[in-house]
């Protein structure tokens, strides 16, 4: 059964948790963004606010809360790699949303991208985007990071989906015909 929750006398005109619940009804994919801290070590976090932005030039965006422990590192990072998680990588979504950076990367295989950025050495991601940290814009309590994509790759792996604060798996992905 579908329950429609609207405003009622018990609901304040604008209630933050109600707003968050409404936002959670928008299904998204889940990514892990990996960059390099000033000391050279990798930093990473789970991000679902990823979106395509522009085809020409190729741009994507994602947002990070200003109170994030990594915000200062992200602001100064030269670039980052955005990994779109597959259904088989749900554990990574939990891992990169809590704990210290050291704990997040414990036992995680890493490699350098062609342009020298840290990235997950995991061929079973759904896709990845290697980005230059092109532009940042603070809006409310988040910073919008705009990435200029200079390399990307994708697979037919079934993607991980986040909806109503839960993870879901999509039906198997059909073979995609590549348009070039
Ligand atoms: C599925 C999921 C999606 C998330 N998406 C975002 C997001 O888009 N932006 C954000 O700031 N935090 C997001 N988070 C929370 C961050 O992953 C979490 O706050 C993390 O601790 C941030 O890292 P830091 O505080 O070490 O910088 C998400 C968490 C989960 C589990």
Backbone and ligand atoms as CSV (ligand in chain L), in Angstrom:
chain,resi,resn,atom,element,x,y,z
A,1,UNK,N,N,0.845,-1.190,0.000
A,1,UNK,CA,C,0.000,0.000,0.000
A,1,UNK,C,C,0.885,1.247,0.000
A,2,UNK,N,N,0.448,2.274,-0.737
A,2,UNK,CA,C,1.210,3.515,-0.758
A,2,UNK,C,C,0.584,4.495,0.225
A,3,UNK,N,N,1.365,4.941,1.206
A,3,UNK,CA,C,0.882,5.923,2.175
A,3,UNK,C,C,1.370,7.295,1.751
A,4,UNK,N,N,0.465,8.227,1.609
A,4,UNK,CA,C,0.870,9.585,1.265
A,4,UNK,C,C,0.861,10.422,2.529
A,5,UNK,N,N,2.005,10.937,2.902
A,5,UNK,CA,C,2.085,11.764,4.106
A,5,UNK,C,C,2.110,13.221,3.672
A,6,UNK,N,N,1.111,13.966,4.030
A,6,UNK,CA,C,1.107,15.384,3.690
A,6,UNK,C,C,1.230,16.215,4.932
A,7,UNK,N,N,1.085,17.491,4.769
A,7,UNK,CA,C,1.087,18.374,5.931
A,7,UNK,C,C,-0.217,18.140,6.711
A,8,UNK,N,N,-0.154,18.098,8.001
A,8,UNK,CA,C,-1.356,18.018,8.821
A,8,UNK,C,C,-1.117,18.898,10.048
A,9,UNK,N,N,-2.144,19.106,10.871
A,9,UNK,CA,C,-1.983,20.042,11.986
A,9,UNK,C,C,-0.815,19.695,12.900
A,10,UNK,N,N,-0.429,18.412,12.939
A,10,UNK,CA,C,0.674,18.017,13.819
A,10,UNK,C,C,2.030,18.291,13.179
A,11,UNK,N,N,2.018,18.653,11.898
A,11,UNK,CA,C,3.287,18.874,11.191
A,11,UNK,C,C,3.580,20.369,11.125
A,12,UNK,N,N,4.669,20.806,11.716
A,12,UNK,CA,C,5.008,22.230,11.607
A,12,UNK,C,C,5.189,22.607,10.132
A,13,UNK,N,N,4.966,23.877,9.807
A,13,UNK,CA,C,5.016,24.323,8.414
A,13,UNK,C,C,6.305,23.879,7.735
A,14,UNK,N,N,7.414,24.021,8.453
A,14,UNK,CA,C,8.651,23.531,7.854
A,14,UNK,C,C,9.476,22.819,8.907
A,15,UNK,N,N,9.443,21.514,8.817
A,15,UNK,CA,C,10.110,20.682,9.801
A,15,UNK,C,C,11.275,20.000,9.110
A,16,UNK,N,N,12.495,20.121,9.714
A,16,UNK,CA,C,13.687,19.612,9.019
A,16,UNK,C,C,13.650,18.105,8.789
A,17,UNK,N,N,13.166,17.348,9.782
A,17,UNK,CA,C,13.179,15.896,9.589
A,17,UNK,C,C,12.141,15.485,8.543
A,18,UNK,N,N,11.039,16.254,8.486
A,18,UNK,CA,C,10.036,15.992,7.452
A,18,UNK,C,C,10.621,16.290,6.063
A,19,UNK,N,N,11.367,17.399,5.989
A,19,UNK,CA,C,12.050,17.785,4.740
A,19,UNK,C,C,13.023,16.683,4.309
A,20,UNK,N,N,13.794,16.169,5.271
A,20,UNK,CA,C,14.759,15.102,4.958
A,20,UNK,C,C,14.048,13.849,4.451
A,21,UNK,N,N,12.900,13.521,5.079
A,21,UNK,CA,C,12.135,12.346,4.631
A,21,UNK,C,C,11.626,12.547,3.210
A,22,UNK,N,N,11.172,13.773,2.921
A,22,UNK,CA,C,10.693,14.055,1.558
A,22,UNK,C,C,11.850,13.907,0.566
A,23,UNK,N,N,13.030,14.442,0.937
A,23,UNK,CA,C,14.202,14.325,0.051
A,23,UNK,C,C,14.592,12.869,-0.155
A,24,UNK,N,N,14.422,12.045,0.891
A,24,UNK,CA,C,14.858,10.649,0.804
A,24,UNK,C,C,13.999,9.843,-0.161
A,25,UNK,N,N,12.852,10.407,-0.578
A,25,UNK,CA,C,11.977,9.719,-1.552
A,25,UNK,C,C,12.533,9.823,-2.961
A,26,UNK,N,N,13.562,10.625,-3.145
A,26,UNK,CA,C,14.214,10.717,-4.462
A,26,UNK,C,C,15.307,9.653,-4.506
A,27,UNK,N,N,15.167,8.617,-5.328
A,27,UNK,CA,C,16.189,7.564,-5.351
A,27,UNK,C,C,17.463,8.067,-6.018
A,28,UNK,N,N,18.577,7.697,-5.442
A,28,UNK,CA,C,19.866,8.105,-6.032
A,28,UNK,C,C,20.776,6.886,-6.130
A,29,UNK,N,N,21.852,7.049,-6.863
A,29,UNK,CA,C,22.948,6.096,-6.794
A,29,UNK,C,C,23.809,6.452,-5.592
A,30,UNK,N,N,24.862,5.727,-5.384
A,30,UNK,CA,C,25.770,5.987,-4.257
A,30,UNK,C,C,27.194,6.002,-4.803
A,31,UNK,N,N,27.960,7.008,-4.387
A,31,UNK,CA,C,29.351,7.089,-4.841
A,31,UNK,C,C,30.299,7.150,-3.641
A,32,UNK,N,N,31.551,6.836,-3.899
A,32,UNK,CA,C,32.626,7.143,-2.949
A,32,UNK,C,C,33.584,8.086,-3.674
A,33,UNK,N,N,33.779,9.271,-3.077
A,33,UNK,CA,C,34.690,10.264,-3.655
A,33,UNK,C,C,36.035,10.123,-2.947
A,34,UNK,N,N,37.099,9.972,-3.728
A,34,UNK,CA,C,38.442,9.799,-3.152
A,34,UNK,C,C,39.353,10.924,-3.645
A,35,UNK,N,N,40.062,11.540,-2.699
A,35,UNK,CA,C,40.996,12.624,-3.033
A,35,UNK,C,C,42.270,12.428,-2.216
A,36,UNK,N,N,43.136,13.423,-2.276
A,36,UNK,CA,C,44.396,13.342,-1.543
A,36,UNK,C,C,44.478,14.481,-0.540
A,37,UNK,N,N,44.785,14.148,0.706
A,37,UNK,CA,C,44.956,15.179,1.738
A,37,UNK,C,C,46.294,15.883,1.511
A,38,UNK,N,N,46.480,16.995,2.219
A,38,UNK,CA,C,47.697,17.793,2.053
A,38,UNK,C,C,48.954,16.965,2.336
A,39,UNK,N,N,48.861,15.969,3.240
A,39,UNK,CA,C,50.036,15.149,3.571
A,39,UNK,C,C,50.222,13.969,2.604
A,40,UNK,N,N,49.406,13.906,1.567
A,40,UNK,CA,C,49.570,12.860,0.554
A,40,UNK,C,C,48.719,11.618,0.793
A,41,UNK,N,N,48.098,11.521,1.971
A,41,UNK,CA,C,47.299,10.320,2.266
A,41,UNK,C,C,45.925,10.430,1.587
A,42,UNK,N,N,45.294,9.260,1.310
A,42,UNK,CA,C,43.976,9.312,0.667
A,42,UNK,C,C,42.880,9.707,1.645
A,43,UNK,N,N,41.883,10.448,1.154
A,43,UNK,CA,C,40.684,10.725,1.935
A,43,UNK,C,C,39.484,10.313,1.074
A,44,UNK,N,N,38.434,9.840,1.742
A,44,UNK,CA,C,37.270,9.400,0.969
A,44,UNK,C,C,36.005,9.479,1.777
A,45,UNK,N,N,34.892,9.675,1.101
A,45,UNK,CA,C,33.603,9.727,1.783
A,45,UNK,C,C,32.481,9.264,0.862
A,46,UNK,N,N,31.422,8.727,1.486
A,46,UNK,CA,C,30.230,8.275,0.756
A,46,UNK,C,C,29.391,9.496,0.391
A,47,UNK,N,N,29.022,9.590,-0.870
A,47,UNK,CA,C,28.288,10.756,-1.364
A,47,UNK,C,C,27.182,10.298,-2.318
A,48,UNK,N,N,25.946,10.723,-2.022
A,48,UNK,CA,C,24.850,10.381,-2.945
A,48,UNK,C,C,24.334,11.604,-3.692
A,49,UNK,N,N,24.917,12.775,-3.400
A,49,UNK,CA,C,24.439,14.008,-4.048
A,49,UNK,C,C,25.093,14.237,-5.406
A,50,UNK,N,N,25.694,13.211,-5.959
A,50,UNK,CA,C,26.339,13.296,-7.280
A,50,UNK,C,C,25.292,13.557,-8.369
A,51,UNK,N,N,25.675,14.392,-9.340
A,51,UNK,CA,C,24.781,14.634,-10.487
A,51,UNK,C,C,25.601,15.006,-11.715
A,52,UNK,N,N,25.065,14.681,-12.872
A,52,UNK,CA,C,25.663,15.202,-14.100
A,52,UNK,C,C,25.344,16.691,-14.176
A,53,UNK,N,N,26.199,17.461,-14.827
A,53,UNK,CA,C,25.984,18.912,-14.891
A,53,UNK,C,C,26.061,19.437,-16.319
A,54,UNK,N,N,27.113,19.063,-17.052
A,54,UNK,CA,C,27.300,19.615,-18.401
A,54,UNK,C,C,27.992,18.582,-19.284
A,55,UNK,N,N,27.572,18.559,-20.563
A,55,UNK,CA,C,28.242,17.657,-21.520
A,55,UNK,C,C,29.409,18.361,-22.190
A,56,UNK,N,N,29.226,19.644,-22.495
A,56,UNK,CA,C,30.276,20.404,-23.177
A,56,UNK,C,C,30.504,21.730,-22.483
A,57,UNK,N,N,31.513,21.887,-21.627
A,57,UNK,CA,C,32.520,20.890,-21.288
A,57,UNK,C,C,31.934,19.828,-20.350
A,58,UNK,N,N,32.587,18.654,-20.235
A,58,UNK,CA,C,32.065,17.624,-19.344
A,58,UNK,C,C,32.249,17.988,-17.867
A,59,UNK,N,N,31.125,18.231,-17.180
A,59,UNK,CA,C,31.165,18.622,-15.764
A,59,UNK,C,C,30.181,17.765,-14.970
A,60,UNK,N,N,30.553,17.463,-13.720
A,60,UNK,CA,C,29.649,16.800,-12.779
A,60,UNK,C,C,29.653,17.619,-11.494
A,61,UNK,N,N,28.720,17.337,-10.598
A,61,UNK,CA,C,28.747,18.032,-9.306
A,61,UNK,C,C,28.374,17.086,-8.182
A,62,UNK,N,N,28.747,17.453,-6.997
A,62,UNK,CA,C,28.350,16.743,-5.777
A,62,UNK,C,C,28.450,17.740,-4.638
A,63,UNK,N,N,27.837,17.427,-3.509
A,63,UNK,CA,C,27.864,18.391,-2.408
A,63,UNK,C,C,28.389,17.733,-1.133
A,64,UNK,N,N,29.041,18.542,-0.330
A,64,UNK,CA,C,29.618,18.064,0.929
A,64,UNK,C,C,29.221,19.039,2.033
A,65,UNK,N,N,28.770,18.501,3.159
A,65,UNK,CA,C,28.350,19.407,4.239
A,65,UNK,C,C,29.557,20.156,4.789
A,66,UNK,N,N,29.330,21.424,5.137
A,66,UNK,CA,C,30.439,22.273,5.570
A,66,UNK,C,C,31.070,21.765,6.854
A,67,UNK,N,N,30.288,21.038,7.661
A,67,UNK,CA,C,30.853,20.534,8.920
A,67,UNK,C,C,31.623,19.228,8.735
A,68,UNK,N,N,31.715,18.744,7.499
A,68,UNK,CA,C,32.460,17.514,7.225
A,68,UNK,C,C,33.923,17.673,7.648
A,69,UNK,N,N,34.466,16.615,8.254
A,69,UNK,CA,C,35.867,16.662,8.700
A,69,UNK,C,C,36.819,16.830,7.517
A,70,UNK,N,N,36.375,16.459,6.320
A,70,UNK,CA,C,37.257,16.483,5.135
A,70,UNK,C,C,37.138,17.756,4.317
A,71,UNK,N,N,36.299,18.688,4.738
A,71,UNK,CA,C,36.002,19.823,3.848
A,71,UNK,C,C,37.264,20.620,3.482
A,72,UNK,N,N,38.147,20.850,4.463
A,72,UNK,CA,C,39.346,21.655,4.177
A,72,UNK,C,C,40.228,20.938,3.160
A,73,UNK,N,N,40.371,19.614,3.311
A,73,UNK,CA,C,41.176,18.845,2.358
A,73,UNK,C,C,40.545,18.877,0.971
A,74,UNK,N,N,39.214,18.739,0.921
A,74,UNK,CA,C,38.543,18.722,-0.384
A,74,UNK,C,C,38.679,20.051,-1.092
A,75,UNK,N,N,38.654,21.141,-0.317
A,75,UNK,CA,C,38.751,22.461,-0.939
A,75,UNK,C,C,40.094,22.653,-1.632
A,76,UNK,N,N,41.166,22.089,-1.015
A,76,UNK,CA,C,42.497,22.311,-1.591
A,76,UNK,C,C,42.921,21.210,-2.561
A,77,UNK,N,N,42.146,20.139,-2.650
A,77,UNK,CA,C,42.553,19.010,-3.503
A,77,UNK,C,C,42.594,19.442,-4.968
A,78,UNK,N,N,43.616,18.958,-5.654
A,78,UNK,CA,C,43.766,19.267,-7.080
A,78,UNK,C,C,42.644,18.601,-7.896
A,79,UNK,N,N,42.272,17.419,-7.443
A,79,UNK,CA,C,41.232,16.666,-8.152
A,79,UNK,C,C,40.730,15.543,-7.273
A,80,UNK,N,N,39.824,14.730,-7.825
A,80,UNK,CA,C,39.278,13.591,-7.076
A,80,UNK,C,C,38.698,12.605,-8.071
A,81,UNK,N,N,38.524,11.379,-7.597
A,81,UNK,CA,C,37.870,10.365,-8.428
A,81,UNK,C,C,36.551,9.994,-7.758
A,82,UNK,N,N,35.466,10.058,-8.529
A,82,UNK,CA,C,34.128,9.698,-8.037
A,82,UNK,C,C,33.831,8.281,-8.518
A,83,UNK,N,N,33.652,7.354,-7.562
A,83,UNK,CA,C,33.377,5.953,-7.903
A,83,UNK,C,C,31.890,5.672,-7.696
A,84,UNK,N,N,31.193,5.279,-8.737
A,84,UNK,CA,C,29.775,4.903,-8.620
A,84,UNK,C,C,29.732,3.446,-8.157
A,85,UNK,N,N,29.131,3.215,-6.976
A,85,UNK,CA,C,29.176,1.876,-6.385
A,85,UNK,C,C,28.202,0.918,-7.063
A,86,UNK,N,N,28.619,-0.337,-7.139
A,86,UNK,CA,C,27.727,-1.385,-7.648
A,86,UNK,C,C,26.999,-2.012,-6.455
A,87,UNK,N,N,25.964,-2.797,-6.753
A,87,UNK,CA,C,25.166,-3.432,-5.701
A,87,UNK,C,C,26.037,-4.299,-4.797
A,88,UNK,N,N,27.104,-4.853,-5.356
A,88,UNK,CA,C,27.997,-5.723,-4.575
A,88,UNK,C,C,28.900,-4.926,-3.631
A,89,UNK,N,N,28.839,-3.601,-3.697
A,89,UNK,CA,C,29.772,-2.770,-2.905
A,89,UNK,C,C,29.076,-2.006,-1.777
A,90,UNK,N,N,27.940,-2.520,-1.321
A,90,UNK,CA,C,27.187,-1.829,-0.264
A,90,UNK,C,C,28.032,-1.607,0.994
A,91,UNK,N,N,28.908,-2.553,1.299
A,91,UNK,CA,C,29.763,-2.407,2.492
A,91,UNK,C,C,30.639,-1.151,2.400
A,92,UNK,N,N,31.035,-0.776,1.177
A,92,UNK,CA,C,31.861,0.430,1.016
A,92,UNK,C,C,31.059,1.686,1.360
A,93,UNK,N,N,29.753,1.670,1.063
A,93,UNK,CA,C,28.903,2.833,1.362
A,93,UNK,C,C,28.864,3.074,2.867
A,94,UNK,N,N,28.794,2.007,3.661
A,94,UNK,CA,C,28.821,2.143,5.129
A,94,UNK,C,C,30.209,2.568,5.594
A,95,UNK,N,N,31.211,1.896,5.073
A,95,UNK,CA,C,32.584,2.110,5.523
A,95,UNK,C,C,33.030,3.560,5.338
A,96,UNK,N,N,32.660,4.167,4.174
A,96,UNK,CA,C,33.142,5.520,3.875
A,96,UNK,C,C,32.224,6.617,4.427
A,97,UNK,N,N,31.288,6.230,5.288
A,97,UNK,CA,C,30.412,7.233,5.915
A,97,UNK,C,C,30.708,7.378,7.401
A,98,UNK,N,N,31.686,6.622,7.921
A,98,UNK,CA,C,31.954,6.707,9.372
A,98,UNK,C,C,33.439,6.409,9.634
A,99,UNK,N,N,33.826,6.628,10.872
A,99,UNK,CA,C,35.198,6.297,11.286
A,99,UNK,C,C,36.230,7.278,10.768
A,100,UNK,N,N,37.487,6.994,11.118
A,100,UNK,CA,C,38.576,7.872,10.682
A,100,UNK,C,C,38.941,7.534,9.237
A,101,UNK,N,N,39.657,8.450,8.611
A,101,UNK,CA,C,40.102,8.193,7.231
A,101,UNK,C,C,40.987,6.954,7.190
A,102,UNK,N,N,41.836,6.792,8.203
A,102,UNK,CA,C,42.725,5.623,8.249
A,102,UNK,C,C,41.906,4.329,8.281
A,103,UNK,N,N,40.864,4.325,9.106
A,103,UNK,CA,C,40.002,3.129,9.206
A,103,UNK,C,C,39.278,2.855,7.892
A,104,UNK,N,N,38.837,3.938,7.237
A,104,UNK,CA,C,38.073,3.754,5.986
A,104,UNK,C,C,38.914,3.042,4.922
A,105,UNK,N,N,40.233,3.338,4.902
A,105,UNK,CA,C,41.074,2.791,3.824
A,105,UNK,C,C,41.808,1.509,4.215
A,106,UNK,N,N,41.597,1.050,5.455
A,106,UNK,CA,C,42.291,-0.161,5.905
A,106,UNK,C,C,41.892,-1.361,5.041
A,107,UNK,N,N,42.859,-1.959,4.379
A,107,UNK,CA,C,42.604,-3.145,3.553
A,107,UNK,C,C,41.956,-2.855,2.209
A,108,UNK,N,N,41.817,-1.579,1.857
A,108,UNK,CA,C,41.189,-1.212,0.570
A,108,UNK,C,C,42.280,-1.035,-0.489
A,109,UNK,N,N,42.216,-1.783,-1.598
A,109,UNK,CA,C,43.247,-1.615,-2.618
A,109,UNK,C,C,43.109,-0.275,-3.351
A,110,UNK,N,N,44.228,0.428,-3.447
A,110,UNK,CA,C,44.237,1.743,-4.095
A,110,UNK,C,C,45.233,1.740,-5.237
A,111,UNK,N,N,45.045,2.623,-6.171
A,111,UNK,CA,C,46.042,2.829,-7.222
A,111,UNK,C,C,46.034,4.299,-7.608
A,112,UNK,N,N,46.988,4.703,-8.416
A,112,UNK,CA,C,47.023,6.065,-8.935
A,112,UNK,C,C,46.353,6.089,-10.305
A,113,UNK,N,N,45.530,7.105,-10.534
A,113,UNK,CA,C,44.923,7.260,-11.860
A,113,UNK,C,C,45.999,7.743,-12.829
A,114,UNK,N,N,45.629,7.836,-14.088
A,114,UNK,CA,C,46.600,8.273,-15.091
A,114,UNK,C,C,47.152,9.665,-14.775
A,115,UNK,N,N,46.312,10.518,-14.159
A,115,UNK,CA,C,46.798,11.863,-13.811
A,115,UNK,C,C,47.348,11.920,-12.382
A,116,UNK,N,N,47.528,10.751,-11.742
A,116,UNK,CA,C,48.206,10.710,-10.448
A,116,UNK,C,C,47.303,10.834,-9.237
A,117,UNK,N,N,45.971,10.750,-9.436
A,117,UNK,CA,C,45.059,10.852,-8.285
A,117,UNK,C,C,44.885,9.484,-7.639
A,118,UNK,N,N,44.631,9.482,-6.316
A,118,UNK,CA,C,44.282,8.226,-5.645
A,118,UNK,C,C,42.926,7.744,-6.152
A,119,UNK,N,N,42.820,6.445,-6.416
A,119,UNK,CA,C,41.503,5.875,-6.724
A,119,UNK,C,C,41.412,4.445,-6.227
A,120,UNK,N,N,40.177,3.942,-6.047
A,120,UNK,CA,C,39.985,2.568,-5.599
A,120,UNK,C,C,40.425,1.631,-6.720
A,121,UNK,N,N,41.165,0.600,-6.353
A,121,UNK,CA,C,41.587,-0.388,-7.355
A,121,UNK,C,C,40.551,-1.506,-7.372
A,122,UNK,N,N,39.354,-1.170,-7.840
A,122,UNK,CA,C,38.215,-2.094,-7.789
A,122,UNK,C,C,37.500,-2.086,-9.125
A,123,UNK,N,N,37.745,-3.102,-9.941
A,123,UNK,CA,C,37.139,-3.110,-11.275
A,123,UNK,C,C,35.627,-3.327,-11.263
A,124,UNK,N,N,35.044,-3.674,-10.082
A,124,UNK,CA,C,33.604,-3.949,-10.061
A,124,UNK,C,C,32.737,-2.740,-9.723
A,125,UNK,N,N,33.307,-1.514,-9.778
A,125,UNK,CA,C,32.459,-0.318,-9.650
A,125,UNK,C,C,31.556,-0.230,-10.880
A,126,UNK,N,N,30.421,0.485,-10.746
A,126,UNK,CA,C,29.548,0.686,-11.914
A,126,UNK,C,C,30.179,1.674,-12.897
A,127,UNK,N,N,30.886,2.661,-12.332
A,127,UNK,CA,C,31.531,3.677,-13.177
A,127,UNK,C,C,32.496,4.471,-12.312
A,128,UNK,N,N,33.415,5.163,-12.940
A,128,UNK,CA,C,34.207,6.150,-12.209
A,128,UNK,C,C,34.475,7.361,-13.090
A,129,UNK,N,N,34.649,8.508,-12.419
A,129,UNK,CA,C,34.903,9.778,-13.103
A,129,UNK,C,C,36.131,10.424,-12.461
A,130,UNK,N,N,37.144,10.659,-13.260
A,130,UNK,CA,C,38.358,11.331,-12.759
A,130,UNK,C,C,38.178,12.821,-13.042
A,131,UNK,N,N,38.253,13.635,-11.982
A,131,UNK,CA,C,37.877,15.052,-12.122
A,131,UNK,C,C,38.971,15.990,-11.630
A,132,UNK,N,N,39.076,17.128,-12.277
A,132,UNK,CA,C,39.837,18.246,-11.741
A,132,UNK,C,C,38.877,19.042,-10.868
A,133,UNK,N,N,39.385,19.507,-9.728
A,133,UNK,CA,C,38.557,20.278,-8.788
A,133,UNK,C,C,38.339,21.663,-9.379
A,134,UNK,N,N,37.359,21.768,-10.246
A,134,UNK,CA,C,37.179,22.916,-11.131
A,134,UNK,C,C,36.651,24.153,-10.409
A,135,UNK,N,N,35.622,23.950,-9.588
A,135,UNK,CA,C,34.958,25.106,-8.984
A,135,UNK,C,C,34.222,24.665,-7.718
A,136,UNK,N,N,34.137,25.566,-6.753
A,136,UNK,CA,C,33.379,25.277,-5.523
A,136,UNK,C,C,32.490,26.465,-5.213
A,137,UNK,N,N,31.338,26.166,-4.642
A,137,UNK,CA,C,30.389,27.227,-4.325
A,137,UNK,C,C,29.662,26.847,-3.037
A,138,UNK,N,N,29.748,27.681,-2.031
A,138,UNK,CA,C,29.031,27.380,-0.785
A,138,UNK,C,C,27.557,27.764,-0.939
A,139,UNK,N,N,26.672,26.894,-0.491
A,139,UNK,CA,C,25.229,27.176,-0.544
A,139,UNK,C,C,24.604,26.601,0.721
A,140,UNK,N,N,24.077,27.471,1.574
A,140,UNK,CA,C,23.509,26.999,2.832
A,140,UNK,C,C,24.565,26.303,3.659
A,141,UNK,N,N,24.236,25.090,4.125
A,141,UNK,CA,C,25.188,24.367,4.985
A,141,UNK,C,C,26.032,23.358,4.206
A,142,UNK,N,N,26.039,23.441,2.885
A,142,UNK,CA,C,26.850,22.538,2.053
A,142,UNK,C,C,27.728,23.327,1.080
A,143,UNK,N,N,28.773,22.675,0.592
A,143,UNK,CA,C,29.587,23.214,-0.504
A,143,UNK,C,C,29.290,22.365,-1.737
A,144,UNK,N,N,29.098,23.046,-2.858
A,144,UNK,CA,C,28.896,22.342,-4.134
A,144,UNK,C,C,30.264,22.245,-4.796
A,145,UNK,N,N,30.683,21.028,-5.108
A,145,UNK,CA,C,31.947,20.818,-5.810
A,145,UNK,C,C,31.630,20.493,-7.268
A,146,UNK,N,N,32.178,21.287,-8.157
A,146,UNK,CA,C,32.001,21.024,-9.588
A,146,UNK,C,C,33.304,20.427,-10.105
A,147,UNK,N,N,33.196,19.259,-10.698
A,147,UNK,CA,C,34.377,18.560,-11.202
A,147,UNK,C,C,34.415,18.583,-12.718
A,148,UNK,N,N,35.577,18.934,-13.268
A,148,UNK,CA,C,35.793,18.870,-14.724
A,148,UNK,C,C,36.312,17.465,-15.020
A,149,UNK,N,N,35.520,16.684,-15.742
A,149,UNK,CA,C,35.851,15.270,-15.969
A,149,UNK,C,C,36.904,15.162,-17.070
A,150,UNK,N,N,38.030,14.504,-16.741
A,150,UNK,CA,C,39.000,14.298,-17.824
A,150,UNK,C,C,39.195,12.832,-18.178
A,151,UNK,N,N,38.560,11.938,-17.440
A,151,UNK,CA,C,38.542,10.520,-17.824
A,151,UNK,C,C,37.377,9.875,-17.104
A,152,UNK,N,N,36.801,8.847,-17.707
A,152,UNK,CA,C,35.744,8.087,-17.035
A,152,UNK,C,C,35.682,6.689,-17.632
A,153,UNK,N,N,35.031,5.786,-16.919
A,153,UNK,CA,C,34.835,4.423,-17.414
A,153,UNK,C,C,33.572,3.880,-16.785
A,154,UNK,N,N,32.958,2.903,-17.424
A,154,UNK,CA,C,31.750,2.293,-16.861
A,154,UNK,C,C,31.732,0.804,-17.144
A,155,UNK,N,N,30.927,0.089,-16.342
A,155,UNK,CA,C,30.781,-1.355,-16.516
A,155,UNK,C,C,29.279,-1.666,-16.525
A,156,UNK,N,N,28.941,-2.906,-16.734
A,156,UNK,CA,C,27.527,-3.307,-16.674
A,156,UNK,C,C,27.129,-3.786,-15.285
A,157,UNK,N,N,27.961,-3.512,-14.271
A,157,UNK,CA,C,27.640,-3.959,-12.902
A,157,UNK,C,C,26.316,-3.341,-12.452
A,158,UNK,N,N,25.538,-4.129,-11.741
A,158,UNK,CA,C,24.250,-3.674,-11.203
A,158,UNK,C,C,24.514,-2.555,-10.191
A,159,UNK,N,N,23.888,-1.387,-10.319
A,159,UNK,CA,C,24.232,-0.283,-9.408
A,159,UNK,C,C,23.584,-0.412,-8.030
A,160,UNK,N,N,24.189,0.243,-7.049
A,160,UNK,CA,C,23.608,0.354,-5.708
A,160,UNK,C,C,22.681,1.566,-5.709
A,161,UNK,N,N,21.503,1.413,-5.117
A,161,UNK,CA,C,20.515,2.494,-5.101
A,161,UNK,C,C,20.181,2.848,-3.646
A,162,UNK,N,N,20.040,4.148,-3.386
A,162,UNK,CA,C,19.677,4.620,-2.047
A,162,UNK,C,C,18.315,5.301,-2.135
A,163,UNK,N,N,17.375,4.826,-1.329
A,163,UNK,CA,C,16.025,5.394,-1.365
A,163,UNK,C,C,15.386,5.219,0.009
A,164,UNK,N,N,14.763,6.282,0.513
A,164,UNK,CA,C,14.105,6.240,1.823
A,164,UNK,C,C,15.044,5.711,2.902
A,165,UNK,N,N,16.305,6.186,2.852
A,165,UNK,CA,C,17.349,5.863,3.847
A,165,UNK,C,C,17.731,4.385,3.847
A,166,UNK,N,N,17.406,3.667,2.780
A,166,UNK,CA,C,17.793,2.262,2.679
A,166,UNK,C,C,18.495,2.011,1.369
A,167,UNK,N,N,19.296,0.949,1.351
A,167,UNK,CA,C,19.953,0.550,0.109
A,167,UNK,C,C,19.089,-0.462,-0.620
A,168,UNK,N,N,19.091,-0.377,-1.925
A,168,UNK,CA,C,18.309,-1.285,-2.769
A,168,UNK,C,C,19.181,-1.719,-3.942
A,169,UNK,N,N,18.803,-2.849,-4.515
A,169,UNK,CA,C,19.503,-3.326,-5.710
A,169,UNK,C,C,18.547,-3.264,-6.884
A,170,UNK,N,N,18.999,-2.723,-7.972
A,170,UNK,CA,C,18.138,-2.631,-9.153
A,170,UNK,C,C,18.044,-3.998,-9.818
A,171,UNK,N,N,17.090,-4.181,-10.731
A,171,UNK,CA,C,17.091,-5.415,-11.518
A,171,UNK,C,C,18.399,-5.489,-12.315
A,172,UNK,N,N,18.792,-6.683,-12.755
A,172,UNK,CA,C,20.039,-6.805,-13.506
A,172,UNK,C,C,20.090,-5.828,-14.678
A,173,UNK,N,N,21.279,-5.331,-14.927
A,173,UNK,CA,C,21.468,-4.338,-15.989
A,173,UNK,C,C,21.550,-5.050,-17.332
A,174,UNK,N,N,20.744,-4.583,-18.272
A,174,UNK,CA,C,20.810,-5.164,-19.621
A,174,UNK,C,C,22.092,-4.672,-20.296
A,175,UNK,N,N,22.527,-5.417,-21.259
A,175,UNK,CA,C,23.703,-4.984,-22.024
A,175,UNK,C,C,23.424,-3.586,-22.592
A,176,UNK,N,N,24.364,-2.690,-22.397
A,176,UNK,CA,C,24.158,-1.331,-22.910
A,176,UNK,C,C,24.850,-1.224,-24.259
A,177,UNK,N,N,24.121,-0.641,-25.198
A,177,UNK,CA,C,24.744,-0.417,-26.510
A,177,UNK,C,C,25.472,0.913,-26.443
A,178,UNK,N,N,26.732,0.893,-26.760
A,178,UNK,CA,C,27.551,2.099,-26.612
A,178,UNK,C,C,27.313,3.031,-27.794
A,179,UNK,N,N,26.974,4.282,-27.448
A,179,UNK,CA,C,26.851,5.299,-28.510
A,179,UNK,C,C,28.136,6.094,-28.544
A,180,UNK,N,N,28.715,6.272,-29.696
A,180,UNK,CA,C,29.942,7.068,-29.782
A,180,UNK,C,C,29.803,8.146,-30.835
L,1,LIG,C1,C,24.220,6.723,1.343
L,1,LIG,C2,C,24.930,7.933,1.912
L,1,LIG,C3,C,24.992,9.100,1.155
L,1,LIG,C4,C,25.642,10.229,1.646
L,1,LIG,N1,N,25.695,11.359,0.876
L,1,LIG,C5,C,26.286,12.469,1.358
L,1,LIG,C6,C,26.354,13.651,0.567
L,1,LIG,O1,O,25.918,13.707,-0.576
L,1,LIG,N2,N,26.971,14.752,1.114
L,1,LIG,C7,C,27.490,14.736,2.387
L,1,LIG,O2,O,28.019,15.762,2.830
L,1,LIG,N3,N,27.445,13.620,3.152
L,1,LIG,C8,C,26.869,12.495,2.661
L,1,LIG,N4,N,26.835,11.361,3.421
L,1,LIG,C9,C,27.441,11.389,4.757
L,1,LIG,C10,C,28.968,11.274,4.667
L,1,LIG,O3,O,29.373,10.096,3.991
L,1,LIG,C11,C,29.563,11.245,6.101
L,1,LIG,O4,O,29.110,12.399,6.787
L,1,LIG,C12,C,31.059,11.194,6.138
L,1,LIG,O5,O,31.422,11.007,7.484
L,1,LIG,C13,C,31.734,12.452,5.639
L,1,LIG,O6,O,33.101,12.277,5.838
L,1,LIG,P1,P,33.993,13.257,6.740
L,1,LIG,O7,O,33.126,13.815,7.833
L,1,LIG,O8,O,35.105,12.403,7.236
L,1,LIG,O9,O,34.453,14.320,5.792
L,1,LIG,C14,C,26.218,10.205,2.938
L,1,LIG,C15,C,26.184,9.019,3.693
L,1,LIG,C16,C,25.543,7.896,3.187
L,1,LIG,C17,C,25.516,6.627,4.003
